Amino acid sequence: MSKGLAQQGREQWKSRTGFMLAAMGSAIGLGNIWKFPYITGEYGGAAFIIVYLICIALIGIPIMLAEFAIGRNTQKDAVGSFQELTPGKPWFITGIFGVISAFLILSFYGVVAGWALSYTTKAMSGDLLAIPPDKLGDHFGGFIGTSLGPILWQLLFMAIVIVIVVKGIKEGIEKWNKILMPALGVLLLILVVRGLTLPGSSEGVAFLFSPDFSALTGEAILVALGHAFFSLSLGMGTMITYGSYVPKNINLPTAATGVSLADTGFALVAGLAIFPALFAFGMDPGAGPGLIFITLPAVFDLMPFGQFFSVLFFLLISVAALTSAISILEVPVAYFMRKFEWTRKKATWILGTIIFLFGIPSSLSLGAWSGFTIFGKGFFDAVDFLASYILLPLGGLLTALFVGWAIGKKKAEEIGGLAAGGFVNKLWIVTLRFIAPVLILIVLLSSTGLLDVILKAIGLKG
């Protein structure tokens, strides 16, 4: 198929608003509501947030712009984009890493999203708040440890994702994001108002916005760097794929900045919904991954109209998971549609089914298969580690080097949409060439344990 025919038949976003909502939906997901609050609680509140914001500025926005630019310039999927810009060279491996990352992440993402769906129905029925607070941990452990229940909820979630993606860009992804994203905002604002009006909530606000730099550690900085990637859906080809559907009249620098700020703002507002409520009832803000499924249900049990707000909260998580999941599935779907000339329907159902099946061991590893480990990690944690801490940073590193060095400064300026020769353009190129690669490399070395080895070798660590 010729380039001209491929581009002529390629779908595009119906409107700028649709594109922005879809890109925001991709970025805003479980990471904002499930992961960001508990790592903020573990690493010192506002001090961690400041470091995270710096990471967004230094890495998030520049690399998101790079991914948007690559996709729109070529009008191809994550792999085809690199092949188009540097034919005959091995840079397409960056796109392969992205497709693999998307596949792996959605496999365990669907498991956690299934938990959220299950807890939504439990909240609706009143069963969740009927559980004594001191038994919530046992209940959650028992639920994720069962074999069939979580898998059925995972199946339901993946089926919803598949049905939306099958409909395509305009009638599926864009249409549903126009519904889901405003709904997400309304749900979150209701929860924020409830949290801020609870007696004693001011301590939670202070925790979120009063920095305690003594709580900052090297590990906290690395976690902030890693989460910036996970939260913004960088390094997995999502923004390249979404960028490939963007018309030429959309300003990419504005879009990249807007999506990054919206994602960060949503995470902060989610903190306003969670931390005031935690402090109002004397709960631990550093409760870890169990914060959402164990600690917060105990908070809702103590709160006036707790059942209503528990339903809103778990519905919020489910919707956020859905908007991200449809963007993740689109990455391999777009690649297989081009590579093998599959129809969208065929690619979506086959890949969605395979991803669901691959996610089953992640679910079982928390129960029946808990004894099976890969390099000392359960299947769920091993897949999460490989995708989130190896492939995502690696994909981001290669993307930065690709735009910063491989395609040349002139081509980078051309596709980036910034004023050629301007200060912001020069800063973008410098960031992609030097700042982002160094920071990302530190994250990669740290996650693999090589950073400690290097520091010891040069005498900077005992």
C-alpha positions in Angstrom: 0.0 0.0 0.0 1.4 3.4 -1.0 2.0 6.2 1.5 -0.5 8.3 -0.3 -3.3 5.7 -0.1 -2.4 4.9 3.6 -2.7 8.5 4.6 -5.8 9.2 2.6 -7.7 6.4 4.3 -6.4 7.2 7.8 -8.9 8.3 10.4 -8.6 11.7 12.0 -10.0 13.3 15.1 -13.3 15.1 14.3 -12.4 18.1 16.4 -9.6 19.7 18.5 -11.7 19.2 21.6 -12.2 15.6 20.8 -8.4 15.1 20.4 -7.6 17.0 23.6 -10.2 15.0 25.6 -8.9 11.7 24.2 -5.3 12.6 25.0 -6.2 13.8 28.4 -8.2 10.6 28.9 -5.1 8.6 28.0 -3.0 10.4 30.5 -5.6 10.6 33.2 -6.1 7.1 34.6 -5.4 4.8 37.5 -2.0 6.4 38.0 -3.6 9.7 39.0 -6.1 8.2 41.5 -4.6 5.0 42.6 -0.9 5.5 42.5 -0.2 9.2 42.8 -2.0 9.7 46.1 -0.2 6.8 47.9 3.3 7.6 46.6 2.7 11.3 47.6 1.7 10.1 51.0 4.8 7.8 51.3 7.3 10.5 50.1 6.4 13.6 52.0 3.4 15.2 50.4 4.0 18.6 48.9 7.8 18.1 48.7 7.2 15.1 46.5 4.7 17.1 44.4 7.3 19.8 43.7 9.8 17.3 42.4 7.1 15.7 40.4 6.2 19.0 38.7 9.8 19.6 37.9 9.9 16.1 36.2 6.8 17.0 34.2 8.4 20.2 33.0 11.8 18.6 32.2 10.7 15.3 30.7 6.9 15.1 30.4 6.0 18.0 28.2 9.1 17.8 25.9 8.7 14.1 25.2 4.9 14.3 24.8 5.5 17.0 22.2 8.1 14.8 20.5 5.6 11.9 20.4 2.8 14.0 19.0 5.1 15.5 16.4 6.4 12.1 15.2 2.9 10.7 14.8 1.4 13.7 13.0 4.3 14.1 10.6 4.1 10.5 9.4 0.4 9.7 10.0 1.5 6.2 11.0 1.4 4.0 14.0 4.2 3.8 16.6 6.4 1.5 14.6 5.6 2.9 11.1 6.4 6.4 12.2 10.0 5.6 13.0 10.4 3.7 9.8 9.0 6.6 7.8 11.3 9.2 9.3 14.5 7.0 9.2 14.0 4.3 6.6 16.4 1.4 6.8 17.6 2.3 10.2 16.9 0.4 13.5 15.0 3.3 15.2 11.8 1.4 14.6 12.7 -0.7 17.6 11.6 2.2 19.7 8.1 1.7 18.3 8.3 -2.1 18.9 9.1 -1.4 22.5 6.1 0.9 22.7 3.7 -1.8 21.3 5.1 -4.4 23.7 4.8 -1.9 26.6 1.2 -1.2 25.7 0.4 -4.9 25.5 2.0 -5.7 28.9 0.6 -2.7 30.7 -3.0 -3.3 29.6 -2.7 -6.9 30.6 -2.3 -6.0 34.3 -4.1 -2.7 34.1 -7.2 -4.6 33.2 -6.9 -6.6 36.4 -6.8 -3.6 38.6 -9.6 -1.9 36.6 -11.6 -5.1 37.2 -11.2 -4.6 40.9 -12.5 -1.1 40.6 -15.6 -2.3 38.7 -16.2 -4.9 41.4 -15.9 -2.4 44.2 -18.3 -0.1 42.4 -21.0 -2.7 42.5 -20.2 -3.6 46.1 -20.5 0.1 47.0 -23.8 0.3 45.1 -25.3 -2.7 47.0 -24.0 -1.5 50.4 -22.0 -4.6 50.8 -18.7 -2.6 50.9 -19.6 -0.5 53.9 -21.1 -3.5 55.7 -17.6 -4.8 56.1 -16.0 -3.9 59.5 -13.1 -1.4 58.9 -10.6 -3.8 60.6 -11.7 -6.6 58.1 -11.3 -4.5 54.9 -7.7 -5.7 54.4 -8.7 -9.3 54.8 -11.6 -8.8 52.5 -9.5 -7.2 49.7 -6.8 -9.9 50.1 -9.4 -12.6 49.9 -11.1 -11.0 46.8 -7.9 -10.6 44.8 -6.7 -14.0 46.0 -9.7 -15.9 44.5 -9.3 -17.4 41.1 -12.5 -16.8 39.2 -14.0 -13.5 40.5 -11.3 -11.0 39.6 -10.9 -12.7 36.2 -14.6 -12.3 35.4 -14.4 -8.6 36.3 -11.2 -8.2 34.2 -13.1 -9.9 31.3 -16.0 -7.4 31.6 -13.6 -4.4 31.7 -11.7 -5.6 28.6 -14.9 -6.3 26.7 -16.0 -2.7 27.3 -12.7 -1.4 26.1 -12.8 -3.6 23.0 -16.3 -2.5 22.0 -15.3 1.1 22.2 -12.1 0.7 20.2 -13.8 -1.3 17.5 -16.0 1.7 16.7 -12.9 3.6 15.6 -11.5 7.1 16.3 -14.5 9.4 15.7 -17.4 7.1 16.7 -15.6 5.1 19.4 -12.6 6.7 21.1 -13.4 10.4 20.5 -17.2 10.0 21.1 -16.8 8.2 24.4 -14.1 10.5 25.7 -16.4 13.4 25.1 -18.9 11.7 27.5 -16.5 10.1 30.0 -14.0 13.0 30.6 -16.7 15.6 31.6 -18.3 12.9 33.8 -14.9 12.2 35.4 -14.5 15.9 36.2 -17.9 16.2 37.8 -17.4 13.1 39.9 -14.0 14.3 41.1 -15.3 17.8 42.0 -18.2 16.4 44.0 -15.7 14.3 46.0 -13.4 17.3 46.5 -16.2 19.4 47.9 -17.2 16.6 50.3 -13.6 16.1 51.4 -12.9 19.8 52.0 -16.0 20.3 54.0 -15.2 17.5 56.5 -14.1 18.7 60.0 -10.3 18.4 60.3 -9.8 18.3 56.5 -7.4 21.3 56.7 -4.6 19.0 57.9 -5.0 17.1 54.7 -4.7 20.2 52.6 -1.7 21.3 54.5 -0.1 17.9 53.9 -0.7 18.3 50.2 0.6 21.8 49.9 3.1 22.4 52.7 6.4 20.9 51.7 8.6 18.9 54.1 11.9 18.6 52.2 13.3 16.5 55.0 11.1 13.7 53.8 12.7 13.8 50.3 15.1 11.0 49.5 16.9 9.9 46.3 14.4 7.2 46.0 11.5 9.7 46.1 13.1 11.7 43.2 13.4 8.5 41.1 9.8 7.5 41.9 8.7 10.9 40.7 10.6 10.5 37.5 9.2 7.1 36.9 5.6 8.1 37.7 5.8 11.1 35.3 6.2 8.5 32.5 3.6 6.2 33.7 1.0 8.9 34.3 1.5 10.7 31.0 1.4 7.5 29.0 4.8 8.2 27.5 7.2 5.7 26.0 4.5 3.2 25.0 3.5 4.8 21.6 0.1 6.1 22.8 0.8 9.7 22.0 2.5 8.8 18.7 -0.6 6.9 17.7 -3.0 9.6 18.9 -0.8 12.2 17.2 -1.1 10.3 13.9 -4.8 11.1 13.8 -4.2 14.9 14.4 -5.0 17.3 11.6 -2.3 19.8 10.6 -4.2 22.8 12.0 -3.8 21.8 15.6 -1.0 23.5 17.6 1.1 20.6 19.0 3.1 22.5 21.6 -0.1 23.9 23.1 -1.7 20.4 23.0 1.3 18.8 24.7 1.4 21.5 27.4 -2.4 21.4 27.9 -2.5 17.6 28.3 0.4 17.5 30.7 -1.0 20.2 32.9 -4.5 18.7 32.8 -3.0 15.3 33.9 -1.0 16.9 36.7 -3.9 19.1 37.8 -6.2 16.1 37.9 -3.7 14.2 40.1 -3.5 17.2 42.5 -7.3 17.6 42.6 -7.6 13.8 43.3 -5.3 14.5 46.2 -7.7 17.1 47.5 -10.5 14.5 47.3 -8.5 11.9 49.2 -6.1 13.5 51.8 -8.6 15.9 53.5 -10.9 12.9 54.1 -8.0 10.7 55.4 -6.8 13.3 57.9 -10.4 14.1 58.9 -10.7 10.6 60.2 -7.2 10.0 61.4 -6.1 7.6 58.6 -2.6 7.1 57.4 -1.8 9.0 54.2 1.2 6.7 53.5 -0.9 3.5 53.5 0.6 2.3 50.3 -1.2 0.5 47.4 -4.0 -0.5 49.8 -5.0 3.2 50.2 -7.8 3.0 47.6 -9.2 -0.5 48.3 -8.6 -0.8 52.1 -8.1 2.6 53.8 -10.7 4.7 51.8 -13.6 2.3 52.3 -13.0 2.7 56.0 -13.2 6.5 55.6 -16.4 6.3 53.6 -17.9 4.1 56.4 -17.3 7.0 58.9 -18.5 9.7 56.5 -22.1 11.1 56.3 -23.7 9.7 53.2 -20.7 7.4 52.9 -22.4 4.9 50.6 -23.2 7.6 48.0 -19.6 8.9 48.0 -18.1 5.4 47.9 -20.1 4.7 44.7 -18.9 8.0 43.2 -15.3 7.3 44.1 -15.1 3.8 42.7 -17.1 4.9 39.6 -14.5 7.6 39.2 -11.7 5.1 39.3 -13.5 2.8 36.8 -14.1 5.6 34.3 -10.5 6.9 34.6 -9.2 3.4 33.9 -11.5 3.0 30.9 -10.3 6.3 29.2 -6.7 5.2 29.6 -7.3 1.6 28.5 -8.9 2.5 25.2 -5.8 4.6 24.3 -3.4 1.8 25.3 -5.3 -0.8 23.2 -5.2 1.5 20.2 -1.4 1.3 20.1 -1.1 -2.4 19.1 -4.4 -2.2 17.1 -3.0 0.6 14.9 0.2 -1.3 14.3 -1.5 -4.6 13.4 -4.0 -2.8 11.1 -1.1 -1.3 9.1 1.4 -4.2 9.3 -1.0 -7.0 8.4 -3.7 -5.0 6.7 -6.3 -6.3 9.3 -9.6 -4.6 9.7 -10.1 -2.6 12.9 -12.7 -5.1 14.1 -10.4 -8.0 13.6 -7.3 -6.4 15.1 -9.2 -5.1 18.1 -11.0 -8.4 19.0 -7.9 -10.6 18.5 -5.5 -8.3 20.4 -8.0 -7.5 23.1 -8.6 -11.2 23.7 -4.9 -12.0 23.7 -4.2 -9.2 26.2 -7.0 -10.4 28.4 -5.6 -13.9 28.4 -2.1 -12.7 29.2 -3.6 -10.8 32.1 -5.0 -13.9 33.7 -1.6 -15.0 35.2 -1.2 -11.5 36.7 -4.5 -12.0 38.5 -3.8 -15.6 39.5 -0.3 -14.5 40.8 -2.0 -12.7 43.7 -3.7 -16.0 44.8 -3.5 -19.5 43.4 -0.2 -18.8 41.6 1.4 -16.8 44.3 4.3 -19.3 44.6 5.4 -18.8 41.0 8.0 -16.1 40.7 10.2 -14.5 38.0 13.5 -13.2 39.4 11.9 -13.1 42.8 8.7 -11.3 41.7 5.2 -12.5 41.3 3.9 -12.5 37.7 1.9 -9.3 38.2 4.8 -7.4 39.8 7.3 -8.8 37.2 5.1 -7.6 34.2 4.6 -4.3 35.9 8.3 -3.9 36.6 9.3 -4.8 33.0 6.8 -2.5 31.4 6.7 0.5 33.8 10.4 0.6 34.9 12.3 -0.8 31.9 10.3 -0.5 28.7 8.6 2.9 29.3 11.8 4.8 30.3 13.7 3.0 27.5 11.0 4.1 25.0 11.1 7.6 26.3 14.9 7.7 26.2 15.0 6.5 22.6 12.3 8.9 21.5 14.2 11.9 23.0 17.4 10.8 21.3 15.6 10.2 18.0 14.1 13.7 17.8 17.0 15.4 19.5 19.7 13.7 17.3 18.7 11.2 14.7 16.4 13.2 12.5 18.5 16.3 12.7 17.8 19.7 14.2 16.1 21.1 11.1 13.6 18.3 10.8 12.9 18.4 14.5 12.1 22.1 14.4 9.9 21.4 11.4 7.7 18.8 12.9 7.6 20.2 16.5 5.5 23.2 15.5 7.6 25.7 17.5 9.0 28.9 16.0 12.2 27.9 14.2 15.3 29.4 15.9 13.2 30.7 18.8 14.2 30.3 22.4 11.5 27.7 23.3 12.5 25.6 20.3 16.2 25.7 21.2 15.2 24.8 24.8 13.1 21.9 23.5 16.0 20.5 21.4 18.5 20.9 24.3 16.1 19.1 26.7 15.7 16.2 24.3 19.4 16.0 23.5 20.8 16.3 27.0 18.5 16.9 30.0 15.8 14.2 29.4 18.2 11.4 28.4 20.4 11.9 31.5 17.4 11.9 33.8 15.8 8.9 32.1 19.0 7.0 32.1 19.3 7.5 35.9 15.8 6.1 36.3 16.7 3.1 34.1 20.0 2.4 36.0 18.2 2.8 39.3 15.3 0.4 38.5 17.8 -2.3 37.3 20.1 -1.9 40.4 23.0 -0.8 38.2 23.0 2.7 39.7 24.1 1.4 43.1 26.8 -0.7 41.4 28.1 2.4 39.6 28.0 4.6 42.7 29.9 2.0 44.7 32.4 1.6 41.9 33.3 5.3 41.9 33.2 5.5 45.7 30.0 7.6 46.1 28.2 4.9 48.0 29.4 2.6 50.7 
